[in-house]
């Protein structure tokens, strides 16, 4: 029999993983943009203003997602015995 605690734990792990994927995708764009500023061009060049805005956005999104992971983990009882 599946308990509510197990269901909450499974949901919490899935949501935390989704937040992690969001963080990874956001930072992938930042890394590609930074690579474009070097001789190793990955895609079309970008300007410094849009790169700075992207970095600030990525930091904000990362903080929000990490807080979401912590909250969801506590809600789901992940890591608790």
Contact map, one row per residue, 1 for C-alpha under 8 A:
111000000000000000000000000000000000000000000000000000000000000000000000000000000
111101100000000000000000000000000000000000000000000000000000000000000000000000000
111111100000000000000000000000000000000000000000000000000000000000000000000000000
011111110000000000000000000000000000000000000000000000000000000000000000000000000
001111111000000000000000000000000000000000000000000000000000000000000000000110000
011111111100000000000000000000000000000000000000000000000000000000000000000000000
011111111110000000000000000000000000000000000000000000000000000000000000000000000
000111111111000000000000000000000000000000000000000000000000000000000000001110000
000011111111100000000000000000000000000000000000000000000000000000000000100111000
000001111111110000000000000000000000000000000000000000000000000000000000000100000
000000111111111000000000000000000000000000000000000000000000000000000000000100000
000000011111111100000000000000000000000000000000000000000000000000000001101111000
000000001111111110000000000000000000000000000000000000000000000000000000100101000
000000000111111111000000000000000000000000000000000000000000000000000000000000000
000000000011111111100000000000000000000000000000000000000000000000001001000000000
000000000001111111110000000000000000000000000000000000000000000000011001100000000
000000000000111111111000000000000000000000000000000000000000000000000000000000000
000000000000011111111100000000000000000000000000000000000000000000000000000000000
000000000000001111111110000000000000000000000000000000000000000011011000000000000
000000000000000111111111000000000000000000000000000000000000000010000000000000000
000000000000000011111111100000000000000000000000000000000000000000000000000000000
000000000000000001111111110000000000000000000000000000000000000010000000000000000
000000000000000000111111111000000000000000000000000000000100110010000000000000000
000000000000000000011111111100000000000000000000000000000000000000000000000000000
000000000000000000001111111110000000000000000000000000000000000000000000000000000
000000000000000000000111111111000000000000000000000000000100000000000000000000000
000000000000000000000011111111100000000000000000000000000100000000000000000000000
000000000000000000000001111111110000000000000000000000000000000000000000000000000
000000000000000000000000111111111000000000000000000000000000000000000000000000000
000000000000000000000000011111111100000000000000001001100100000000000000000000000
000000000000000000000000001111111110000000000000000000000000000000000000000000000
000000000000000000000000000111111111000001100000000000000000000000000000000000000
000000000000000000000000000011111111100000001100001000000000000000000000000000000
000000000000000000000000000001111111110000000000001000000000000000000000000000000
000000000000000000000000000000111111111111000000000000000000000000000000000000000
000000000000000000000000000000011111111111111100000000000000000000000000000000000
000000000000000000000000000000001111111110001100000000000000000000000000000000000
000000000000000000000000000000000111111110000000000000000000000000000000000000000
000000000000000000000000000000000011111110000000000000000000000000000000000000000
000000000000000000000000000000000011111111000000000000000000000000000000000000000
000000000000000000000000000000000011111111111000000000000000000000000000000000000
000000000000000000000000000000010011000111110000000000000000000000000000000000000
000000000000000000000000000000010001000011111000000000000000000000000000000000000
000000000000000000000000000000000001000011111100000000000000000000000000000000000
000000000000000000000000000000001001100010111110000000000000000000000000000000000
000000000000000000000000000000001001100000011111011000000000000000000000000000000
000000000000000000000000000000000000000000001111111000000000000000000000000000000
000000000000000000000000000000000000000000000111111100000000000000000000000000000
000000000000000000000000000000000000000000000011111110000000000000000000000000000
000000000000000000000000000000000000000000000111111111000000000000000000000000000
000000000000000000000000000001001100000000000111111111100000000000000000000000000
000000000000000000000000000000000000000000000001111111110000000000000000000000000
000000000000000000000000000000000000000000000000111111111000000000000000000000000
000000000000000000000000000001000000000000000000011111111100000000000000000000000
000000000000000000000000000001000000000000000000001111111110000000000000000000000
000000000000000000000000000000000000000000000000000111111111000000000000000000000
000000000000000000000000000000000000000000000000000011111111100000000000000000000
000000000000000000000010011001000000000000000000000001111111110000000000000000000
000000000000000000000000000000000000000000000000000000111111111000000000000000000
000000000000000000000000000000000000000000000000000000011111111100000000000000000
000000000000000000000010000000000000000000000000000000001111111110000000000000000
000000000000000000000010000000000000000000000000000000000111111111000000000000000
000000000000000000000000000000000000000000000000000000000011111111100000000000000
000000000000000000000000000000000000000000000000000000000001111111110000000000000
000000000000000000110110000000000000000000000000000000000000111111111000000000000
000000000000000000100000000000000000000000000000000000000000011111111100000000000
000000000000000000000000000000000000000000000000000000000000001111111110000000000
000000000000000100100000000000000000000000000000000000000000000111111111000000000
000000000000001100100000000000000000000000000000000000000000000011111111100000000
000000000000000000000000000000000000000000000000000000000000000001111111110000000
000000000000000000000000000000000000000000000000000000000000000000111111111000000
000000000001001100000000000000000000000000000000000000000000000000011111111100000
000000001001100100000000000000000000000000000000000000000000000000001111111111100
000000000000000000000000000000000000000000000000000000000000000000000111111111000
000000010001000000000000000000000000000000000000000000000000000000000011111111000
000010011111100000000000000000000000000000000000000000000000000000000001111111000
000010011001000000000000000000000000000000000000000000000000000000000000111111110
000000001001100000000000000000000000000000000000000000000000000000000000111111110
000000000000000000000000000000000000000000000000000000000000000000000000100011111
000000000000000000000000000000000000000000000000000000000000000000000000000011111
000000000000000000000000000000000000000000000000000000000000000000000000000000111
